Amino acid sequence: MWARRGEVRLANLNPSRGTEAGKIRPCVVLQSDLLNEADHPSTTVIPLTTRLMDAAPLRFRVARRGSLKADSDAMIDQVRTIDNRRFTGEPIAALSVGEMAEIEEYLKIVLGMIPE
């Protein structure tokens, strides 16, 4: 298994285009552990940034913890699926079940999955 849902892992997101998040940066693993445990070759993640903005539901604040060196924002509008070979090293932090539930609510808004 490459990753677990809720882990924060470094991933090399280069090359990027236009407004896509690039460089090596922490990402929250969003994908279900059903796929992760099946050794799926790719993983759906949300990149983090240290450029903090109060912009819910586009951003979700992740407090510094573990080896995550600074408070960061999960860029909900930048959700993407990456090849597992983009991960570099072991997990550096983890989000709680409650934090992941909040991220899911933000995703529903951003992806138009709730009635307006």
C-alpha positions as CSV (number, residue, x, y, z in Angstrom):
1,M,0.0,0.0,0.0
2,W,1.3,3.4,-1.0
3,A,-0.7,5.6,1.3
4,R,-3.6,5.9,3.7
5,R,-6.5,8.3,3.6
6,G,-5.8,11.3,5.7
7,E,-2.0,11.0,5.6
8,V,0.0,14.0,4.6
9,R,2.8,13.0,2.2
10,L,5.3,14.9,0.1
11,A,4.8,14.5,-3.6
12,N,6.6,15.9,-6.6
13,L,3.9,17.7,-8.6
14,N,6.2,18.8,-11.4
15,P,5.8,19.5,-14.2
16,S,2.8,21.7,-13.7
17,R,0.9,23.9,-16.2
18,G,-0.7,27.2,-15.7
19,T,-2.4,27.5,-12.3
20,E,-1.7,23.9,-11.3
21,A,0.1,23.4,-8.0
22,G,3.7,22.4,-8.7
23,K,7.0,21.6,-7.0
24,I,7.5,19.1,-4.2
25,R,4.8,19.8,-1.7
26,P,2.8,18.2,1.0
27,C,-0.5,16.6,-0.1
28,V,-3.4,15.2,1.8
29,V,-4.4,11.7,0.7
30,L,-8.1,11.9,-0.2
31,Q,-8.6,8.5,-1.9
32,S,-10.4,5.7,-0.2
33,D,-8.3,3.0,1.6
34,L,-10.2,0.4,-0.5
35,L,-8.2,1.5,-3.5
36,N,-5.0,2.2,-1.4
37,E,-5.1,-1.3,0.1
38,A,-5.6,-2.8,-3.4
39,D,-2.2,-1.2,-4.5
40,H,-4.0,1.1,-7.0
41,P,-1.3,2.7,-9.2
42,S,-2.5,6.2,-8.6
43,T,-3.8,8.2,-5.6
44,T,-6.2,11.2,-5.4
45,V,-4.7,14.0,-3.3
46,I,-5.2,17.6,-2.3
47,P,-2.0,19.7,-2.4
48,L,-1.1,22.0,0.5
49,T,0.3,25.5,0.5
50,T,1.8,27.8,3.1
51,R,0.2,30.8,1.4
52,L,-2.6,31.0,3.8
53,M,-6.0,32.5,2.7
54,D,-9.3,32.6,4.5
55,A,-11.2,31.3,1.5
56,A,-13.5,28.5,2.5
57,P,-14.6,26.3,0.8
58,L,-11.6,26.7,-1.6
59,R,-9.2,26.3,1.3
60,F,-9.1,24.2,4.5
61,R,-6.6,25.1,7.2
62,V,-4.2,22.4,8.4
63,A,-2.3,23.2,11.6
64,R,1.4,22.4,11.9
65,R,1.9,18.9,13.2
66,G,4.3,16.0,12.9
67,S,6.9,16.9,10.3
68,L,4.6,19.4,8.6
69,K,6.7,22.5,9.4
70,A,4.1,25.2,9.1
71,D,0.4,25.8,9.1
72,S,-0.9,25.1,5.6
73,D,-4.0,25.3,3.5
74,A,-5.4,22.3,1.7
75,M,-6.2,23.7,-1.8
76,I,-9.6,22.1,-2.3
77,D,-9.9,23.4,-5.8
78,Q,-6.6,21.7,-6.8
79,V,-7.7,18.1,-6.1
80,R,-5.9,15.8,-8.5
81,T,-4.9,12.2,-9.0
82,I,-1.2,11.4,-9.2
83,D,0.9,8.4,-10.1
84,N,2.2,6.8,-6.9
85,R,5.8,7.2,-8.0
86,R,5.3,11.0,-7.4
87,F,5.4,10.3,-3.6
88,T,8.7,11.0,-1.9
89,G,9.3,9.3,1.4
90,E,7.1,8.4,4.3
91,P,4.1,10.2,5.6
92,I,4.9,13.5,7.4
93,A,1.6,14.0,9.3
94,A,-2.0,12.9,9.4
95,L,-5.4,14.5,9.6
96,S,-8.2,13.4,11.9
97,V,-11.4,11.8,10.9
98,G,-13.2,15.0,11.7
99,E,-10.8,17.1,9.6
100,M,-11.3,14.7,6.7
101,A,-15.1,15.1,7.1
102,E,-14.8,18.9,6.9
103,I,-12.7,18.5,3.7
104,E,-15.4,16.3,2.2
105,E,-18.0,18.9,2.9
106,Y,-15.9,21.6,1.1
107,L,-15.3,19.2,-1.8
108,K,-19.1,18.7,-2.2
109,I,-19.5,22.4,-2.5
110,V,-16.6,22.9,-4.9
111,L,-17.6,19.9,-7.1
112,G,-21.3,20.8,-7.1
113,M,-22.3,17.6,-5.3
114,I,-24.9,19.3,-3.0
115,P,-28.2,21.0,-3.9
116,E,-27.9,24.8,-3.8
